[in-house]
Amino acid sequence: MDDELLTVGAFAARSRLSAEALRLDDRLGLLAPAHADEAGGYRYYRAGQAGRTRLVAMRLSGRSSEM
């Protein structure tokens, strides 16, 4: 399901990125979580955001012109 909310760890495993990379992408404004719990600091991503993570990773590696 694309609307399922996933923790950073679960989304990292699904998108094959580290949780640290996802947190950095959030801080840089490259990929914001679908929901952030301000009180606890938890981030949640939607399963459908996995495609965006691959695009961000390719752009950062300089391969976006190959698409």
DRENTORKOL-3810 file (N, C-alpha, C; in nm, 4 decimals):
REM DRENTORKOL-3810
@n.u->0.0831; n.v->-0.1201; n.w->0.0000; ca.u->0.0000; ca.v->0.0000; ca.w->0.0000; c.u->0.0864; c.v->0.1249; c.w->0.0000
@n.u->0.0555; n.v->0.2166; n.w->-0.0890; ca.u->0.1331; ca.v->0.3392; ca.w->-0.0982; c.u->0.1033; c.v->0.4370; c.w->0.0141
@n.u->-0.0126; n.v->0.4248; n.w->0.0800; ca.u->-0.0461; ca.v->0.5197; ca.w->0.1858; c.u->-0.0092; c.v->0.4689; c.w->0.3248
@n.u->0.0515; n.v->0.3513; n.w->0.3324; ca.u->0.0960; ca.v->0.2954; ca.w->0.4599; c.u->0.2107; c.v->0.3791; c.w->0.5160
@n.u->0.2017; n.v->0.4172; n.w->0.6440; ca.u->0.3091; ca.v->0.4937; ca.w->0.7067; c.u->0.4148; c.v->0.3991; c.w->0.7623
@n.u->0.5401; n.v->0.4297; n.w->0.7315; ca.u->0.6529; ca.v->0.3472; ca.w->0.7743; c.u->0.7478; c.v->0.4300; c.w->0.8594
@n.u->0.8076; n.v->0.3669; n.w->0.9586; ca.u->0.9105; ca.v->0.4350; ca.w->1.0374; c.u->1.0331; c.v->0.4575; c.w->0.9498
@n.u->1.1255; n.v->0.5409; n.w->0.9966; ca.u->1.2480; ca.v->0.5666; ca.w->0.9211; c.u->1.3220; c.v->0.4356; c.w->0.8938
@n.u->1.3326; n.v->0.3506; n.w->0.9946; ca.u->1.4042; ca.v->0.2245; ca.w->0.9770; c.u->1.3397; c.v->0.1338; c.w->0.8741
@n.u->1.2076; n.v->0.1204; n.w->0.8808; ca.u->1.1355; ca.v->0.0355; ca.w->0.7854; c.u->1.1438; c.v->0.0930; c.w->0.6444
@n.u->1.1312; n.v->0.2243; n.w->0.6333; ca.u->1.1393; ca.v->0.2872; ca.w->0.5017; c.u->1.2811; c.v->0.2789; c.w->0.4463
@n.u->1.3806; n.v->0.2923; n.w->0.5326; ca.u->1.5201; ca.v->0.2802; ca.w->0.4893; c.u->1.5449; c.v->0.1414; c.w->0.4312
@n.u->1.4955; n.v->0.0391; n.w->0.4976; ca.u->1.5129; ca.v->-0.0974; ca.w->0.4475; c.u->1.4434; c.v->-0.1157; c.w->0.3132
@n.u->1.3253; n.v->-0.0605; n.w->0.3005; ca.u->1.2491; ca.v->-0.0750; ca.w->0.1764; c.u->1.3131; c.v->0.0023; c.w->0.0614
@n.u->1.3698; n.v->0.1188; n.w->0.0913; ca.u->1.4273; ca.v->0.2030; ca.w->-0.0143; c.u->1.5768; c.v->0.1792; c.w->-0.0349
@n.u->1.6358; n.v->0.0928; n.w->0.0474; ca.u->1.7781; ca.v->0.0586; ca.w->0.0397; c.u->1.8693; c.v->0.1775; c.w->0.0664
@n.u->1.8247; n.v->0.2657; n.w->0.1523; ca.u->1.9062; ca.v->0.3775; ca.w->0.1989; c.u->1.9199; c.v->0.3650; c.w->0.3496
@n.u->2.0207; n.v->0.4291; n.w->0.4037; ca.u->2.0355; ca.v->0.4266; ca.w->0.5491; c.u->1.9389; c.v->0.5261; c.w->0.6128
@n.u->1.9066; n.v->0.5014; n.w->0.7374; ca.u->1.8223; ca.v->0.5951; ca.w->0.8116; c.u->1.8915; c.v->0.7304; c.w->0.8209
@n.u->2.0232; n.v->0.7296; n.w->0.8337; ca.u->2.0994; ca.v->0.8546; ca.w->0.8407; c.u->2.0856; c.v->0.9338; c.w->0.7107
@n.u->2.0890; n.v->0.8649; n.w->0.5962; ca.u->2.0727; ca.v->0.9329; ca.w->0.4670; c.u->1.9345; c.v->0.9957; c.w->0.4563
@n.u->1.8326; n.v->0.9258; n.w->0.5049; ca.u->1.6971; ca.v->0.9811; ca.w->0.5014; c.u->1.6853; c.v->1.1039; c.w->0.5903
@n.u->1.7474; n.v->1.0994; n.w->0.7060; ca.u->1.7434; ca.v->1.2161; ca.w->0.7958; c.u->1.8157; c.v->1.3346; c.w->0.7326
@n.u->1.9278; n.v->1.3088; n.w->0.6660; ca.u->2.0012; ca.v->1.4154; ca.w->0.5973; c.u->1.9174; c.v->1.4725; c.w->0.4838
@n.u->1.8549; n.v->1.3869; n.w->0.4040; ca.u->1.7688; ca.v->1.4343; ca.w->0.2956; c.u->1.6568; c.v->1.5224; c.w->0.3493
@n.u->1.6033; n.v->1.4879; n.w->0.4653; ca.u->1.4988; ca.v->1.5695; ca.w->0.5279; c.u->1.5557; c.v->1.7056; c.w->0.5678
@n.u->1.6712; n.v->1.7060; n.w->0.6334; ca.u->1.7320; ca.v->1.8334; ca.w->0.6758; c.u->1.7654; c.v->1.9231; c.w->0.5570
@n.u->1.8066; n.v->1.8627; n.w->0.4453; ca.u->1.8423; ca.v->1.9398; ca.w->0.3259; c.u->1.7207; c.v->1.9790; c.w->0.2427
@n.u->1.6037; n.v->1.9283; n.w->0.2801; ca.u->1.4818; ca.v->1.9603; ca.w->0.2062; c.u->1.4657; c.v->1.8801; c.w->0.0784
@n.u->1.5380; n.v->1.7693; n.w->0.0659; ca.u->1.5309; ca.v->1.6878; ca.w->-0.0549; c.u->1.4168; c.v->1.5869; c.w->-0.0515
@n.u->1.3874; n.v->1.5351; n.w->0.0659; ca.u->1.2801; ca.v->1.4370; ca.w->0.0808; c.u->1.2225; c.v->1.4484; c.w->0.2210
@n.u->1.1102; n.v->1.5146; n.w->0.2296; ca.u->1.0452; ca.v->1.5322; ca.w->0.3598; c.u->0.9613; c.v->1.4093; c.w->0.3921
@n.u->0.9546; n.v->1.3724; n.w->0.5189; ca.u->0.8674; ca.v->1.2611; ca.w->0.5561; c.u->0.7210; c.v->1.2991; c.w->0.5344
@n.u->0.6374; n.v->1.1986; n.w->0.5171; ca.u->0.4939; ca.v->1.2226; ca.w->0.4996; c.u->0.4325; c.v->1.2780; c.w->0.6272
@n.u->0.4887; n.v->1.2378; n.w->0.7410; ca.u->0.4380; ca.v->1.2841; ca.w->0.8703; c.u->0.5540; c.v->1.2896; c.w->0.9680
@n.u->0.5591; n.v->1.3937; n.w->1.0477; ca.u->0.6609; ca.v->1.4051; ca.w->1.1522; c.u->0.5918; c.v->1.4320; c.w->1.2845
@n.u->0.6258; n.v->1.3532; n.w->1.3835; ca.u->0.5722; ca.v->1.3705; ca.w->1.5179; c.u->0.6633; c.v->1.4686; c.w->1.5904
@n.u->0.6215; n.v->1.5932; n.w->1.5976; ca.u->0.7048; ca.v->1.6984; ca.w->1.6563; c.u->0.7380; c.v->1.6710; c.w->1.8025
@n.u->0.6448; n.v->1.6141; n.w->1.8759; ca.u->0.6675; ca.v->1.5895; ca.w->2.0183; c.u->0.7750; c.v->1.4836; c.w->2.0405
@n.u->0.7695; n.v->1.3766; n.w->1.9638; ca.u->0.8643; ca.v->1.2668; ca.w->1.9823; c.u->0.9814; c.v->1.2689; c.w->1.8866
@n.u->0.9716; n.v->1.3502; n.w->1.7810; ca.u->1.0786; ca.v->1.3579; ca.w->1.6829; c.u->1.0798; c.v->1.2444; c.w->1.5821
@n.u->0.9751; n.v->1.1644; n.w->1.5796; ca.u->0.9690; ca.v->1.0519; ca.w->1.4864; c.u->0.9262; c.v->1.0986; c.w->1.3486
@n.u->0.9833; n.v->1.0348; n.w->1.2469; ca.u->0.9471; ca.v->1.0627; ca.w->1.1083; c.u->0.8808; c.v->0.9383; c.w->1.0502
@n.u->0.7799; n.v->0.9605; n.w->0.9683; ca.u->0.7110; ca.v->0.8504; ca.w->0.9018; c.u->0.7036; c.v->0.8810; c.w->0.7530
@n.u->0.7313; n.v->0.7802; n.w->0.6737; ca.u->0.7288; ca.v->0.7927; ca.w->0.5285; c.u->0.6196; c.v->0.7035; c.w->0.4724
@n.u->0.5694; n.v->0.7404; n.w->0.3565; ca.u->0.4724; ca.v->0.6568; ca.w->0.2865; c.u->0.5497; c.v->0.5629; c.w->0.1935
@n.u->0.4996; n.v->0.4431; n.w->0.1786; ca.u->0.5654; ca.v->0.3445; ca.w->0.0928; c.u->0.5848; c.v->0.3994; c.w->-0.0485
@n.u->0.4912; n.v->0.4803; n.w->-0.0954; ca.u->0.4982; ca.v->0.5366; ca.w->-0.2297; c.u->0.6108; c.v->0.6367; c.w->-0.2501
@n.u->0.6756; n.v->0.6811; n.w->-0.1426; ca.u->0.7858; ca.v->0.7759; ca.w->-0.1550; c.u->0.9165; c.v->0.7077; c.w->-0.1958
@n.u->0.9184; n.v->0.5751; n.w->-0.2022; ca.u->1.0418; ca.v->0.5026; ca.w->-0.2336; c.u->1.0968; c.v->0.5419; c.w->-0.3706
@n.u->1.0105; n.v->0.5647; n.w->-0.4676; ca.u->1.0571; ca.v->0.6067; ca.w->-0.6002; c.u->1.1296; c.v->0.7396; c.w->-0.5946
@n.u->1.0813; n.v->0.8288; n.w->-0.5128; ca.u->1.1459; ca.v->0.9601; ca.w->-0.4973; c.u->1.2849; c.v->0.9445; c.w->-0.4367
@n.u->1.3035; n.v->0.8504; n.w->-0.3448; ca.u->1.4360; ca.v->0.8317; ca.w->-0.2847; c.u->1.5368; c.v->0.7897; c.w->-0.3894
@n.u->1.4951; n.v->0.7065; n.w->-0.4829; ca.u->1.5871; ca.v->0.6642; ca.w->-0.5888; c.u->1.6235; c.v->0.7814; c.w->-0.6785
@n.u->1.5273; n.v->0.8667; n.w->-0.7087; ca.u->1.5539; ca.v->0.9839; ca.w->-0.7914; c.u->1.6506; c.v->1.0786; c.w->-0.7214
@n.u->1.6296; n.v->1.1041; n.w->-0.5935; ca.u->1.7194; ca.v->1.1909; ca.w->-0.5165; c.u->1.8596; c.v->1.1318; c.w->-0.5147
@n.u->1.8705; n.v->1.0017; n.w->-0.4915; ca.u->2.0018; ca.v->0.9368; ca.w->-0.4873; c.u->2.0730; c.v->0.9479; c.w->-0.6216
@n.u->2.0006; n.v->0.9302; n.w->-0.7311; ca.u->2.0624; ca.v->0.9415; ca.w->-0.8636; c.u->2.1076; c.v->1.0839; c.w->-0.8903
@n.u->2.0277; n.v->1.1805; n.w->-0.8525; ca.u->2.0672; ca.v->1.3201; ca.w->-0.8740; c.u->2.1917; c.v->1.3539; c.w->-0.7944
@n.u->2.1981; n.v->1.3070; n.w->-0.6701; ca.u->2.3146; ca.v->1.3354; ca.w->-0.5869; c.u->2.4398; c.v->1.2672; c.w->-0.6397
@n.u->2.4227; n.v->1.1547; n.w->-0.7086; ca.u->2.5388; ca.v->1.0841; ca.w->-0.7628; c.u->2.5761; c.v->1.1347; c.w->-0.9014
@n.u->2.4970; n.v->1.2285; n.w->-0.9561; ca.u->2.5274; ca.v->1.2851; ca.w->-1.0870; c.u->2.4750; c.v->1.2029; c.w->-1.2026
@n.u->2.3873; n.v->1.1065; n.w->-1.1759; ca.u->2.3370; ca.v->1.0205; ca.w->-1.2822; c.u->2.1993; c.v->1.0609; c.w->-1.3320
@n.u->2.1451; n.v->1.1729; n.w->-1.2897; ca.u->2.0086; ca.v->1.2087; ca.w->-1.3288; c.u->1.9975; c.v->1.2363; c.w->-1.4779
@n.u->2.1062; n.v->1.2757; n.w->-1.5432; ca.u->2.1001; ca.v->1.3037; ca.w->-1.6862; c.u->2.0850; c.v->1.1762; c.w->-1.7680
@n.u->2.1063; n.v->1.0597; n.w->-1.7045; ca.u->2.0920; ca.v->0.9328; ca.w->-1.7739; c.u->1.9471; c.v->0.8894; c.w->-1.7840
@n.u->1.8578; n.v->0.9554; n.w->-1.7142; ca.u->1.7167; ca.v->0.9142; ca.w->-1.7119; c.u->1.6456; c.v->0.9602; c.w->-1.8366
END
